[in-house]
Amino acid sequence: MHIVDQEHVSASLRISASAPHVFAVLADPMMHSAIDGRSSVADGTGRIQQAVDQARLTEVGQMFRMGMNHPNHPEGNYQTVNKVHVFDPPRAIGWRTGHDPKGDGQLEFGGWFWRYDLMFVDQSETEVTLTYDWAAVPQSIREYLRFPPFAPERLTNSLQHLAELAAPKLNT
């Protein structure tokens, strides 16, 4: 199910994995391109190429960069700088997305963020809600970017990828 309004879009999915395990996958930037669906551009948003910064996410304020690709971006391939603004293991994790336009370390954030909320169902199931929020995007950016910049179904696709990555691996 998707919830879309003028300021955010969200989707939820029950995942067959414990909340701590799902949270561990989300806190690993190396997993984000797989969650995004990079192996299948038709799923997720398909924009994340790879983690530039590979350290696990451990606290509010932590920064991590991601290599991105978007056919309508002036550079095609580019980097985002993400700043963790929610870190509440194993219940919630989120980050604001920005960039370093001049390459001088002065970050600019566009006003949107990603957030995952995890709700314990039982020892082996977690309800995960993924939200993309653009409420703080200034009008100057809204004049040239359409929000959300992807179809809402892509959030569900990303959650399905997360479910596959978090599923317990059985020894055969």
VEXKE-694890 format. One record per atom (N, C-alpha, C): residue in three letters; atom name; x, y, z. Coordinates in pm, 1 decimal, m for minus. Each point is the difference from the previous one (the first is absolute). Last residue first. Layout:
BEGIN
(r 'ALA' 'CA' (X Y Z))
...
end
This chain:
BEGIN
(r 'THR' 'N' (2172.5 m2540.6 301.8))
(r 'THR' 'CA' (m52.8 m115.1 m75.7))
(r 'THR' 'C' (106.8 m103.7 m20.5))
(r 'ASN' 'N' (m147.4 451.8 330.4))
(r 'ASN' 'CA' (108.9 m87.3 m42.3))
(r 'ASN' 'C' (m61.8 m120.8 m72.1))
(r 'LEU' 'N' (m216.4 507.2 35.4))
(r 'LEU' 'CA' (m7.3 m137.3 48.6))
(r 'LEU' 'C' (118.9 m80.7 m54.0))
(r 'LYS' 'N' (m105.3 543.1 112.3))
(r 'LYS' 'CA' (56.2 m94.1 m98.0))
(r 'LYS' 'C' (m2.0 m139.2 61.8))
(r 'PRO' 'N' (m326.1 448.1 95.7))
(r 'PRO' 'CA' (99.4 m94.3 53.0))
(r 'PRO' 'C' (44.7 m96.2 m109.8))
(r 'ALA' 'N' (m166.4 496.2 m121.7))
(r 'ALA' 'CA' (m53.4 m135.0 25.3))
(r 'ALA' 'C' (110.2 m91.5 53.9))
(r 'ALA' 'N' (50.0 465.1 m155.6))
(r 'ALA' 'CA' (m7.0 m26.1 143.6))
(r 'ALA' 'C' (m47.7 m141.6 32.3))
(r 'LEU' 'N' (34.8 166.8 m453.0))
(r 'LEU' 'CA' (132.8 12.2 61.0))
(r 'LEU' 'C' (m0.6 m38.1 147.8))
(r 'GLU' 'N' (m410.7 9.6 m241.5))
(r 'GLU' 'CA' (86.6 m105.3 m54.1))
(r 'GLU' 'C' (137.1 2.6 66.0))
(r 'ALA' 'N' (m300.8 344.3 108.8))
(r 'ALA' 'CA' (m48.4 m128.0 53.0))
(r 'ALA' 'C' (87.2 m115.8 m47.5))
(r 'LEU' 'N' (80.7 428.6 m177.9))
(r 'LEU' 'CA' (44.0 m7.7 138.8))
(r 'LEU' 'C' (m41.6 m133.5 61.1))
(r 'HIS' 'N' (m163.1 93.2 m423.3))
(r 'HIS' 'CA' (143.9 m30.0 m7.5))
(r 'HIS' 'C' (57.3 m12.7 141.0))
(r 'GLN' 'N' (m442.1 137.2 m31.0))
(r 'GLN' 'CA' (11.1 m140.8 m39.2))
(r 'GLN' 'C' (146.0 m41.4 m11.9))
(r 'LEU' 'N' (m91.0 451.2 82.9))
(r 'LEU' 'CA' (m28.9 m81.4 118.4))
(r 'LEU' 'C' (5.8 m148.8 m31.9))
(r 'SER' 'N' (47.9 301.3 m356.0))
(r 'SER' 'CA' (117.3 7.1 88.0))
(r 'SER' 'C' (m21.7 m83.0 125.6))
(r 'ASN' 'N' (m362.5 40.1 m292.8))
(r 'ASN' 'CA' (105.8 m80.5 m61.0))
(r 'ASN' 'C' (124.9 0.0 87.3))
(r 'THR' 'N' (m348.8 283.9 125.3))
(r 'THR' 'CA' (m34.1 m140.1 27.5))
(r 'THR' 'C' (104.9 m92.8 m59.7))
(r 'LEU' 'N' (44.7 450.0 m99.1))
(r 'LEU' 'CA' (27.8 m21.9 142.0))
(r 'LEU' 'C' (m31.8 m144.2 38.7))
(r 'ARG' 'N' (m103.2 149.7 m433.9))
(r 'ARG' 'CA' (143.2 m29.9 16.6))
(r 'ARG' 'C' (38.4 m17.3 145.9))
(r 'GLU' 'N' (m435.6 139.5 m158.6))
(r 'GLU' 'CA' (20.6 m144.6 5.5))
(r 'GLU' 'C' (145.9 m36.8 23.1))
(r 'PRO' 'N' (m146.4 460.7 m71.5))
(r 'PRO' 'CA' (m13.5 m52.0 136.6))
(r 'PRO' 'C' (23.8 m150.7 12.1))
(r 'ALA' 'N' (241.6 297.6 m383.2))
(r 'ALA' 'CA' (m133.9 m55.2 22.1))
(r 'ALA' 'C' (m7.8 m59.7 141.2))
(r 'PHE' 'N' (336.3 407.8 m85.4))
(r 'PHE' 'CA' (m10.8 m140.6 m41.0))
(r 'PHE' 'C' (m144.3 m42.5 24.5))
(r 'PRO' 'N' (181.1 423.0 155.2))
(r 'PRO' 'CA' (70.1 m15.5 m128.2))
(r 'PRO' 'C' (0.6 m143.8 m53.2))
(r 'PRO' 'N' (m390.5 270.9 306.7))
(r 'PRO' 'CA' (124.7 m74.2 14.9))
(r 'PRO' 'C' (63.8 m22.3 m137.4))
(r 'PHE' 'N' (m76.3 393.9 m34.2))
(r 'PHE' 'CA' (2.8 m88.2 116.7))
(r 'PHE' 'C' (m127.5 m81.6 7.7))
(r 'ARG' 'N' (334.3 308.9 m368.9))
(r 'ARG' 'CA' (m132.4 m52.6 31.6))
(r 'ARG' 'C' (14.7 m96.2 118.1))
(r 'LEU' 'N' (315.3 438.0 m159.8))
(r 'LEU' 'CA' (m7.8 m143.4 28.2))
(r 'LEU' 'C' (m143.6 m36.7 36.5))
(r 'TYR' 'N' (118.6 454.3 m104.2))
(r 'TYR' 'CA' (64.7 m77.3 m106.0))
(r 'TYR' 'C' (6.0 m150.2 26.1))
(r 'GLU' 'N' (m216.2 321.5 294.7))
(r 'GLU' 'CA' (m26.4 58.5 m131.2))
(r 'GLU' 'C' (64.1 m80.5 m112.5))
(r 'ARG' 'N' (64.1 m90.2 470.9))
(r 'ARG' 'CA' (m124.5 m56.5 m52.0))
(r 'ARG' 'C' (m33.3 54.5 m139.6))
(r 'ILE' 'N' (366.3 177.5 241.7))
(r 'ILE' 'CA' (32.1 m133.9 m50.5))
(r 'ILE' 'C' (m123.8 m63.1 m61.4))
(r 'SER' 'N' (m51.7 419.3 201.7))
(r 'SER' 'CA' (97.3 16.9 m109.5))
(r 'SER' 'C' (40.2 m133.6 m61.0))
(r 'GLN' 'N' (m281.4 25.4 391.2))
(r 'GLN' 'CA' (m70.8 23.2 m126.4))
(r 'GLN' 'C' (96.9 11.8 m116.8))
(r 'PRO' 'N' (160.8 m286.4 428.1))
(r 'PRO' 'CA' (m40.0 137.4 m30.6))
(r 'PRO' 'C' (m65.4 12.0 m138.6))
(r 'VAL' 'N' (m1.9 m428.2 345.4))
(r 'VAL' 'CA' (60.6 44.0 m126.1))
(r 'VAL' 'C' (m47.3 141.8 m29.9))
(r 'ALA' 'N' (m131.6 m298.1 377.4))
(r 'ALA' 'CA' (89.9 113.5 22.2))
(r 'ALA' 'C' (68.1 49.4 m128.4))
(r 'ALA' 'N' (m305.4 m381.6 11.7))
(r 'ALA' 'CA' (m70.3 114.2 58.2))
(r 'ALA' 'C' (88.7 123.5 13.4))
(r 'TRP' 'N' (45.2 m479.0 m182.8))
(r 'TRP' 'CA' (57.0 119.8 m63.0))
(r 'TRP' 'C' (m65.3 127.7 53.2))
(r 'ASP' 'N' (82.2 m578.8 91.9))
(r 'ASP' 'CA' (m67.3 123.2 40.5))
(r 'ASP' 'C' (70.2 120.2 m61.8))
(r 'TYR' 'N' (m65.5 m574.3 m1.1))
(r 'TYR' 'CA' (77.3 105.5 m67.2))
(r 'TYR' 'C' (m78.1 128.2 23.8))
(r 'THR' 'N' (1.4 m516.4 250.3))
(r 'THR' 'CA' (m58.6 130.3 m30.7))
(r 'THR' 'C' (103.2 87.6 m69.7))
(r 'LEU' 'N' (m127.6 m545.8 162.8))
(r 'LEU' 'CA' (99.0 86.9 m64.5))
(r 'LEU' 'C' (m71.8 128.3 m39.5))
(r 'THR' 'N' (m85.7 m433.5 360.1))
(r 'THR' 'CA' (m58.5 110.1 m77.2))
(r 'THR' 'C' (113.7 88.3 m48.7))
(r 'VAL' 'N' (m78.8 m536.1 204.7))
(r 'VAL' 'CA' (90.2 110.3 m34.5))
(r 'VAL' 'C' (m75.9 101.9 m83.3))
(r 'GLU' 'N' (m68.7 m442.9 360.4))
(r 'GLU' 'CA' (m71.9 87.5 m91.9))
(r 'GLU' 'C' (90.6 120.9 m24.5))
(r 'THR' 'N' (136.6 m517.2 154.4))
(r 'THR' 'CA' (7.3 143.0 25.0))
(r 'THR' 'C' (m81.0 73.1 m105.8))
(r 'GLU' 'N' (121.0 m537.2 229.7))
(r 'GLU' 'CA' (m67.6 87.6 m96.4))
(r 'GLU' 'C' (4.0 145.3 45.7))
(r 'SER' 'N' (163.3 m394.0 248.8))
(r 'SER' 'CA' (48.9 m23.1 m136.3))
(r 'SER' 'C' (m70.8 85.4 m105.4))
(r 'GLN' 'N' (m88.9 9.0 484.3))
(r 'GLN' 'CA' (144.4 m23.5 m6.9))
(r 'GLN' 'C' (53.1 m11.9 m142.0))
(r 'ASP' 'N' (m441.0 274.0 24.6))
(r 'ASP' 'CA' (39.4 m108.5 89.7))
(r 'ASP' 'C' (149.3 m23.6 m22.5))
(r 'VAL' 'N' (m193.0 407.8 m126.7))
(r 'VAL' 'CA' (m121.7 m80.5 m10.9))
(r 'VAL' 'C' (16.1 m121.2 91.1))
(r 'PHE' 'N' (238.8 518.0 m30.7))
(r 'PHE' 'CA' (8.6 m139.8 40.3))
(r 'PHE' 'C' (m136.5 m65.5 m16.9))
(r 'MET' 'N' (177.3 428.9 m275.1))
(r 'MET' 'CA' (m90.0 m36.6 108.1))
(r 'MET' 'C' (8.1 m150.7 22.3))
(r 'LEU' 'N' (284.9 439.7 m249.7))
(r 'LEU' 'CA' (m12.9 m144.5 17.3))
(r 'LEU' 'C' (m87.8 m27.6 121.4))
(r 'ASP' 'N' (128.7 413.6 m384.2))
(r 'ASP' 'CA' (m52.3 m28.6 133.0))
(r 'ASP' 'C' (m28.0 m148.9 7.6))
(r 'TYR' 'N' (304.2 364.4 m322.1))
(r 'TYR' 'CA' (m54.2 m133.9 17.2))
(r 'TYR' 'C' (m44.1 m13.4 145.0))
(r 'ARG' 'N' (116.2 430.2 m371.5))
(r 'ARG' 'CA' (m11.5 m52.9 135.8))
(r 'ARG' 'C' (m63.3 m138.5 m5.3))
(r 'TRP' 'N' (230.4 457.0 m303.9))
(r 'TRP' 'CA' (m44.9 m139.6 m2.9))
(r 'TRP' 'C' (m6.0 m48.0 143.9))
(r 'PHE' 'N' (m23.8 530.8 m228.4))
(r 'PHE' 'CA' (67.8 m104.5 76.2))
(r 'PHE' 'C' (m67.8 m133.4 m21.6))
(r 'TRP' 'N' (62.1 568.7 m184.7))
(r 'TRP' 'CA' (m69.6 m129.8 0.0))
(r 'TRP' 'C' (79.1 m99.7 82.6))
(r 'GLY' 'N' (134.5 463.2 m100.4))
(r 'GLY' 'CA' (m121.4 2.4 79.7))
(r 'GLY' 'C' (m77.4 m130.7 m0.7))
(r 'GLY' 'N' (449.5 140.1 m197.7))
(r 'GLY' 'CA' (m115.0 45.2 m76.4))
(r 'GLY' 'C' (m130.0 3.1 76.7))
(r 'PHE' 'N' (538.3 80.6 141.7))
(r 'PHE' 'CA' (m103.3 m102.6 5.8))
(r 'PHE' 'C' (m125.9 55.6 m64.6))
(r 'GLU' 'N' (568.1 91.7 0.5))
(r 'GLU' 'CA' (m133.4 55.9 m16.3))
(r 'GLU' 'C' (m97.8 m116.2 m2.0))
(r 'LEU' 'N' (551.8 102.0 169.3))
(r 'LEU' 'CA' (m111.6 m83.4 m42.0))
(r 'LEU' 'C' (m128.5 80.3 m11.1))
(r 'GLN' 'N' (546.2 80.9 m23.4))
(r 'GLN' 'CA' (m119.0 71.5 44.8))
(r 'GLN' 'C' (m123.8 m72.2 m53.4))
(r 'GLY' 'N' (455.3 m123.4 m112.3))
(r 'GLY' 'CA' (m41.5 m49.6 130.3))
(r 'GLY' 'C' (m120.6 72.1 57.8))
(r 'ASP' 'N' (206.3 59.6 m442.6))
(r 'ASP' 'CA' (78.7 64.7 104.9))
(r 'ASP' 'C' (m39.7 m42.9 141.1))
(r 'GLY' 'N' (m183.0 m84.0 m468.9))
(r 'GLY' 'CA' (111.2 m87.0 35.2))
(r 'GLY' 'C' (87.2 56.4 109.9))
(r 'LYS' 'N' (m424.1 169.2 m196.9))
(r 'LYS' 'CA' (126.1 62.0 m43.0))
(r 'LYS' 'C' (121.2 m86.7 29.0))
(r 'PRO' 'N' (m455.4 m143.9 110.4))
(r 'PRO' 'CA' (m3.1 53.0 m136.2))
(r 'PRO' 'C' (131.8 57.8 m50.0))
(r 'ASP' 'N' (m173.2 m376.3 338.9))
(r 'ASP' 'CA' (107.7 97.8 16.9))
(r 'ASP' 'C' (18.6 66.6 m136.7))
(r 'HIS' 'N' (m454.5 m260.7 236.2))
(r 'HIS' 'CA' (115.2 m8.4 m89.1))
(r 'HIS' 'C' (97.3 111.8 33.5))
(r 'GLY' 'N' (m454.1 m316.5 223.1))
(r 'GLY' 'CA' (54.1 126.8 m46.2))
(r 'GLY' 'C' (114.2 m22.4 m95.9))
(r 'THR' 'N' (m428.9 m248.6 327.0))
(r 'THR' 'CA' (87.9 m9.5 m116.0))
(r 'THR' 'C' (42.5 138.6 m44.9))
(r 'ARG' 'N' (m163.5 m260.9 486.4))
(r 'ARG' 'CA' (m25.5 109.9 m92.2))
(r 'ARG' 'C' (101.1 m11.5 m113.4))
(r 'TRP' 'N' (m188.9 m413.9 329.0))
(r 'TRP' 'CA' (105.6 93.5 m38.6))
(r 'TRP' 'C' (m52.4 104.8 m95.6))
(r 'GLY' 'N' (m135.5 m440.4 393.3))
(r 'GLY' 'CA' (m31.7 91.1 m109.5))
(r 'GLY' 'C' (114.7 94.8 m28.1))
(r 'ILE' 'N' (m233.0 m443.3 322.0))
(r 'ILE' 'CA' (123.1 54.9 m54.6))
(r 'ILE' 'C' (m39.0 89.7 m118.1))
(r 'ALA' 'N' (m227.3 m318.9 451.3))
(r 'ALA' 'CA' (m7.4 100.3 m107.3))
(r 'ALA' 'C' (139.0 44.8 m42.0))
(r 'ARG' 'N' (m97.7 m375.8 321.2))
(r 'ARG' 'CA' (m132.2 52.7 m33.9))
(r 'ARG' 'C' (m4.8 95.1 m118.7))
(r 'PRO' 'N' (335.2 m279.7 299.3))
(r 'PRO' 'CA' (m26.9 m43.6 m136.7))
(r 'PRO' 'C' (m132.5 56.0 m53.7))
(r 'PRO' 'N' (325.2 302.8 155.2))
(r 'PRO' 'CA' (m2.1 m143.9 m24.7))
(r 'PRO' 'C' (m88.9 m73.3 100.5))
(r 'ASP' 'N' (52.2 499.6 m189.9))
(r 'ASP' 'CA' (m63.9 m57.2 118.2))
(r 'ASP' 'C' (m10.9 m151.5 m18.2))
(r 'PHE' 'N' (146.1 479.9 m252.3))
(r 'PHE' 'CA' (72.1 m124.3 26.6))
(r 'PHE' 'C' (m49.6 m54.2 133.1))
(r 'VAL' 'N' (m60.9 430.1 m389.4))
(r 'VAL' 'CA' (m73.9 m88.9 90.9))
(r 'VAL' 'C' (83.0 m126.1 15.4))
(r 'HIS' 'N' (171.7 336.5 m266.9))
(r 'HIS' 'CA' (m73.0 87.2 92.3))
(r 'HIS' 'C' (m91.4 m78.0 93.7))
(r 'VAL' 'N' (458.6 m34.6 m364.9))
(r 'VAL' 'CA' (m93.1 m74.6 83.7))
(r 'VAL' 'C' (m67.5 97.5 95.9))
(r 'LYS' 'N' (201.0 116.4 m486.6))
(r 'LYS' 'CA' (24.5 24.2 141.8))
(r 'LYS' 'C' (m108.0 m69.5 80.6))
(r 'ASN' 'N' (249.5 m14.1 m527.8))
(r 'ASN' 'CA' (m116.2 m24.0 85.2))
(r 'ASN' 'C' (40.0 21.1 145.0))
(r 'VAL' 'N' (155.9 128.1 m530.9))
(r 'VAL' 'CA' (49.9 m8.3 136.2))
(r 'VAL' 'C' (m123.5 m11.2 86.7))
(r 'THR' 'N' (102.2 m126.6 m546.5))
(r 'THR' 'CA' (m77.7 67.5 103.6))
(r 'THR' 'C' (74.6 m14.6 131.5))
(r 'GLN' 'N' (163.8 m8.9 m549.5))
(r 'GLN' 'CA' (0.5 m51.1 137.1))
(r 'GLN' 'C' (m97.3 79.2 85.2))
(r 'TYR' 'N' (36.8 m143.5 m562.3))
(r 'TYR' 'CA' (26.8 102.7 99.6))
(r 'TYR' 'C' (2.3 m65.0 137.9))
(r 'ASN' 'N' (m82.6 m73.4 m579.5))
(r 'ASN' 'CA' (53.4 m61.5 121.6))
(r 'ASN' 'C' (37.8 111.6 95.8))
(r 'GLY' 'N' (m233.8 193.9 m341.2))
(r 'GLY' 'CA' (m27.2 m142.8 m18.7))
(r 'GLY' 'C' (38.9 m78.3 123.4))
(r 'GLU' 'N' (9.9 491.6 m69.2))
(r 'GLU' 'CA' (125.3 m75.3 m7.3))
(r 'GLU' 'C' (m22.1 m148.8 m28.0))
(r 'PRO' 'N' (m372.8 308.6 37.5))
(r 'PRO' 'CA' (97.2 64.3 m89.5))
(r 'PRO' 'C' (131.1 m76.4 m16.6))
(r 'HIS' 'N' (m461.4 m254.7 98.9))
(r 'HIS' 'CA' (92.4 81.2 80.5))
(r 'HIS' 'C' (103.3 61.1 m93.6))
(r 'ASN' 'N' (m345.0 m316.2 m131.4))
(r 'ASN' 'CA' (m35.0 141.3 m11.3))
(r 'ASN' 'C' (88.2 91.1 84.8))
(r 'PRO' 'N' (46.8 m487.6 m9.8))
(r 'PRO' 'CA' (13.8 48.1 m137.3))
(r 'PRO' 'C' (m32.4 148.4 m16.5))
(r 'HIS' 'N' (215.5 m246.8 432.1))
(r 'HIS' 'CA' (m133.8 41.2 m42.5))
(r 'HIS' 'C' (13.1 60.9 m139.0))
(r 'ASN' 'N' (298.5 m264.5 433.0))
(r 'ASN' 'CA' (m14.9 23.1 m143.5))
(r 'ASN' 'C' (m144.9 36.3 m27.5))
(r 'MET' 'N' (400.7 m37.5 444.1))
(r 'MET' 'CA' (m134.3 m2.3 m58.0))
(r 'MET' 'C' (7.0 13.2 m152.0))
(r 'GLY' 'N' (293.1 m107.3 498.8))
(r 'GLY' 'CA' (13.4 24.3 m142.7))
(r 'GLY' 'C' (m135.2 m23.0 m65.3))
(r 'MET' 'N' (87.3 151.0 525.0))
(r 'MET' 'CA' (m42.4 m105.4 m91.5))
(r 'MET' 'C' (25.3 44.8 m143.3))
(r 'ARG' 'N' (155.6 119.4 558.9))
(r 'ARG' 'CA' (m18.8 38.0 m141.1))
(r 'ARG' 'C' (m37.0 m123.1 m82.4))
(r 'PHE' 'N' (m46.3 175.5 546.1))
(r 'PHE' 'CA' (45.4 m104.8 m90.6))
(r 'PHE' 'C' (m36.3 40.5 m142.2))
(r 'MET' 'N' (25.0 185.3 566.8))
(r 'MET' 'CA' (m13.8 26.9 m143.1))
(r 'MET' 'C' (46.1 m122.9 m78.3))
(r 'GLN' 'N' (m203.7 112.2 531.9))
(r 'GLN' 'CA' (97.3 m67.1 m85.8))
(r 'GLN' 'C' (m31.1 29.5 m146.5))
(r 'GLY' 'N' (m281.3 139.3 369.0))
(r 'GLY' 'CA' (104.7 93.2 m41.5))
(r 'GLY' 'C' (104.4 m62.2 m90.9))
(r 'VAL' 'N' (m264.9 m310.8 338.2))
(r 'VAL' 'CA' (m55.1 120.8 m59.5))
(r 'VAL' 'C' (116.6 94.3 m31.2))
(r 'GLU' 'N' (125.9 m518.6 20.4))
(r 'GLU' 'CA' (m44.4 111.0 83.9))
(r 'GLU' 'C' (m60.3 113.7 m81.8))
(r 'THR' 'N' (186.3 m430.9 m171.0))
(r 'THR' 'CA' (0.4 m26.4 143.6))
(r 'THR' 'C' (m55.8 113.7 84.7))
(r 'LEU' 'N' (88.7 m267.4 m523.7))
(r 'LEU' 'CA' (m61.3 116.8 63.1))
(r 'LEU' 'C' (m18.1 m30.6 147.3))
(r 'ARG' 'N' (395.7 m217.4 m313.2))
(r 'ARG' 'CA' (m136.6 m19.5 48.0))
(r 'ARG' 'C' (m50.9 128.8 64.2))
(r 'ALA' 'N' (377.7 25.5 m382.9))
(r 'ALA' 'CA' (m15.0 m26.5 143.7))
(r 'ALA' 'C' (m147.4 m15.4 36.3))
(r 'GLN' 'N' (199.3 113.9 m441.7))
(r 'GLN' 'CA' (m49.2 m134.4 26.5))
(r 'GLN' 'C' (m17.2 m33.0 147.7))
(r 'ASP' 'N' (7.8 408.7 m407.1))
(r 'ASP' 'CA' (40.8 m19.1 139.2))
(r 'ASP' 'C' (m64.9 m129.6 47.8))
(r 'VAL' 'N' (m92.9 73.9 m423.7))
(r 'VAL' 'CA' (134.4 57.6 m3.8))
(r 'VAL' 'C' (61.8 m14.4 139.0))
(r 'ALA' 'N' (m394.4 m302.9 m246.9))
(r 'ALA' 'CA' (37.9 79.2 117.1))
(r 'ALA' 'C' (141.4 50.9 m20.0))
(r 'GLN' 'N' (m317.8 m98.7 m430.6))
(r 'GLN' 'CA' (78.6 m66.5 103.0))
(r 'GLN' 'C' (25.1 94.8 115.9))
(r 'GLN' 'N' (m340.3 66.0 m356.1))
(r 'GLN' 'CA' (100.5 m83.0 m64.5))
(r 'GLN' 'C' (78.9 m81.3 102.8))
(r 'ILE' 'N' (m514.9 238.3 m26.6))
(r 'ILE' 'CA' (119.1 m20.2 82.0))
(r 'ILE' 'C' (93.3 m96.9 m71.5))
(r 'ARG' 'N' (m431.4 107.7 m183.1))
(r 'ARG' 'CA' (97.3 109.6 m12.6))
(r 'ARG' 'C' (128.5 m22.3 78.6))
(r 'GLY' 'N' (m448.5 m248.6 m49.0))
(r 'GLY' 'CA' (105.5 m37.0 m93.1))
(r 'GLY' 'C' (109.1 103.7 m14.7))
(r 'THR' 'N' (m426.1 m57.6 266.2))
(r 'THR' 'CA' (14.9 117.9 m85.9))
(r 'THR' 'C' (110.2 m26.3 m100.5))
(r 'GLY' 'N' (m280.9 m411.1 154.2))
(r 'GLY' 'CA' (58.5 103.7 83.8))
(r 'GLY' 'C' (0.0 130.7 m77.4))
(r 'ASP' 'N' (m34.1 m361.3 m348.2))
(r 'ASP' 'CA' (m46.1 m3.3 137.7))
(r 'ASP' 'C' (67.2 110.0 80.2))
(r 'ALA' 'N' (103.2 m82.1 m458.8))
(r 'ALA' 'CA' (m145.7 15.7 0.6))
(r 'ALA' 'C' (m56.0 1.9 142.0))
(r 'VAL' 'N' (466.3 m83.7 m104.6))
(r 'VAL' 'CA' (m35.4 141.8 m0.4))
(r 'VAL' 'C' (m150.8 22.8 0.0))
(r 'SER' 'N' (319.6 m387.1 185.7))
(r 'SER' 'CA' (m115.4 1.5 m89.4))
(r 'SER' 'C' (m57.9 140.2 0.7))
(r 'SER' 'N' (380.7 m90.1 252.2))
(r 'SER' 'CA' (16.6 m113.1 m90.8))
(r 'SER' 'C' (m115.7 m8.8 m99.0))
(r 'ARG' 'N' (1.5 329.3 343.8))
(r 'ARG' 'CA' (97.1 30.7 m104.9))
(r 'ARG' 'C' (17.0 m115.9 m97.7))
(r 'GLY' 'N' (m301.2 101.7 405.0))
(r 'GLY' 'CA' (m32.3 m74.6 m121.0))
(r 'GLY' 'C' (96.0 24.5 m113.8))
(r 'ASP' 'N' (m31.9 146.9 487.4))
(r 'ASP' 'CA' (m53.6 90.6 m102.3))
(r 'ASP' 'C' (m34.0 m72.3 m129.8))
(r 'ILE' 'N' (212.8 m228.6 352.4))
(r 'ILE' 'CA' (m134.2 36.3 45.6))
(r 'ILE' 'C' (m68.2 85.3 m106.7))
(r 'ALA' 'N' (445.1 m104.4 m75.8))
(r 'ALA' 'CA' (m82.8 m119.5 m17.5))
(r 'ALA' 'C' (m143.4 25.9 46.6))
(r 'SER' 'N' (319.6 337.5 65.3))
(r 'SER' 'CA' (m25.3 m13.9 m144.4))
(r 'SER' 'C' (m85.0 m123.8 m27.4))
(r 'HIS' 'N' (131.3 85.0 451.8))
(r 'HIS' 'CA' (m99.4 93.4 m51.9))
(r 'HIS' 'C' (m24.2 m10.9 m150.3))
(r 'MET' 'N' (322.2 m234.0 312.1))
(r 'MET' 'CA' (m122.2 m70.2 m40.6))
(r 'MET' 'C' (m98.3 90.5 m73.4))
(r 'MET' 'N' (414.6 152.3 199.6))
(r 'MET' 'CA' (35.6 m91.7 m109.0))
(r 'MET' 'C' (m123.8 m73.8 m53.5))
(r 'PRO' 'N' (m17.1 290.2 387.5))
(r 'PRO' 'CA' (m8.6 68.5 m129.1))
(r 'PRO' 'C' (35.5 m88.5 m119.1))
(r 'ASP' 'N' (m203.5 m127.1 487.6))
(r 'ASP' 'CA' (117.8 m32.6 m79.8))
(r 'ASP' 'C' (m10.7 67.6 m137.3))
(r 'ALA' 'N' (m344.6 m4.9 343.7))
(r 'ALA' 'CA' (112.2 77.8 52.1))
(r 'ALA' 'C' (129.9 m26.5 m75.1))
(r 'LEU' 'N' (m407.7 m240.0 m96.6))
(r 'LEU' 'CA' (m19.1 141.3 m32.0))
(r 'LEU' 'C' (118.1 86.6 44.1))
(r 'VAL' 'N' (m5.4 m460.7 113.7))
(r 'VAL' 'CA' (11.0 13.8 m145.9))
(r 'VAL' 'C' (m9.8 146.7 m38.7))
(r 'ALA' 'N' (m71.7 m103.1 450.4))
(r 'ALA' 'CA' (141.9 m19.1 m35.0))
(r 'ALA' 'C' (21.6 12.9 m150.9))
(r 'PHE' 'N' (m443.9 4.8 167.0))
(r 'PHE' 'CA' (70.4 124.6 30.7))
(r 'PHE' 'C' (147.3 m9.9 m39.2))
(r 'VAL' 'N' (m259.3 m387.2 m32.4))
(r 'VAL' 'CA' (m38.5 95.2 m104.5))
(r 'VAL' 'C' (74.5 130.9 21.1))
(r 'HIS' 'N' (56.6 m319.0 335.2))
(r 'HIS' 'CA' (65.7 m42.8 m123.7))
(r 'HIS' 'C' (m32.0 96.1 m115.2))
(r 'PRO' 'N' (m209.0 68.1 422.3))
(r 'PRO' 'CA' (143.4 29.1 5.4))
(r 'PRO' 'C' (73.2 m39.5 m128.4))
(r 'ALA' 'N' (m467.3 m104.0 28.4))
(r 'ALA' 'CA' (26.8 143.9 m12.2))
(r 'ALA' 'C' (150.2 31.3 11.4))
(r 'SER' 'N' (m143.6 m484.8 m182.6))
(r 'SER' 'CA' (m11.1 75.8 124.3))
(r 'SER' 'C' (33.4 147.2 m24.3))
(r 'ALA' 'N' (m221.0 m298.7 m389.3))
(r 'ALA' 'CA' (131.3 11.2 65.8))
(r 'ALA' 'C' (m20.6 83.4 126.0))
(r 'SER' 'N' (m306.6 m65.2 m414.8))
(r 'SER' 'CA' (27.2 m120.2 79.5))
(r 'SER' 'C' (143.4 1.9 50.5))
(r 'ILE' 'N' (m350.6 420.0 m129.4))
(r 'ILE' 'CA' (120.9 m70.4 m40.4))
(r 'ILE' 'C' (25.3 m115.6 95.6))
(r 'ARG' 'N' (m409.8 362.6 m182.4))
(r 'ARG' 'CA' (38.8 m91.8 106.8))
(r 'ARG' 'C' (114.8 m84.5 m52.5))
(r 'LEU' 'N' (m136.6 512.1 m161.2))
(r 'LEU' 'CA' (6.5 m140.6 m36.1))
(r 'LEU' 'C' (39.2 m80.3 123.4))
(r 'SER' 'N' (m153.0 539.6 m210.7))
(r 'SER' 'CA' (28.7 m93.1 109.2))
(r 'SER' 'C' (m1.0 m142.3 m51.9))
(r 'ALA' 'N' (55.1 563.7 m168.4))
(r 'ALA' 'CA' (m46.9 m135.1 m28.4))
(r 'ALA' 'C' (41.1 m88.0 117.0))
(r 'SER' 'N' (m51.2 572.1 m160.5))
(r 'SER' 'CA' (51.0 m110.7 81.3))
(r 'SER' 'C' (m62.3 m130.6 m45.3))
(r 'VAL' 'N' (87.0 576.9 m104.5))
(r 'VAL' 'CA' (m53.7 m126.2 m50.4))
(r 'VAL' 'C' (59.3 m110.0 88.0))
(r 'HIS' 'N' (m86.4 584.4 27.7))
(r 'HIS' 'CA' (75.5 m123.9 19.1))
(r 'HIS' 'C' (m71.0 m117.2 m67.4))
(r 'GLU' 'N' (m152.7 467.4 m20.5))
(r 'GLU' 'CA' (130.0 18.4 64.5))
(r 'GLU' 'C' (80.0 m127.3 20.6))
(r 'GLN' 'N' (m458.7 53.9 m184.4))
(r 'GLN' 'CA' (76.7 106.1 m64.4))
(r 'GLN' 'C' (140.6 15.6 55.4))
(r 'ASP' 'N' (m219.3 m480.9 27.1))
(r 'ASP' 'CA' (m64.7 129.1 14.9))
(r 'ASP' 'C' (90.4 105.2 m61.3))
(r 'VAL' 'N' (m73.7 m576.3 39.8))
(r 'VAL' 'CA' (60.3 113.3 m69.6))
(r 'VAL' 'C' (m79.8 124.1 36.1))
(r 'ILE' 'N' (82.9 m555.5 124.2))
(r 'ILE' 'CA' (m65.5 120.2 48.6))
(r 'ILE' 'C' (74.0 115.7 m65.2))
(r 'HIS' 'N' (m58.7 m560.1 m107.5))
(r 'HIS' 'CA' (72.9 126.1 m7.5))
(r 'HIS' 'C' (m84.5 111.2 59.7))
(r 'MET' 'N' (45.3 m577.6 27.5))
(r 'MET' 'CA' (m83.7 117.7 0.0))
(r 'MET' 'C' (88.1 124.0 0.0))
end
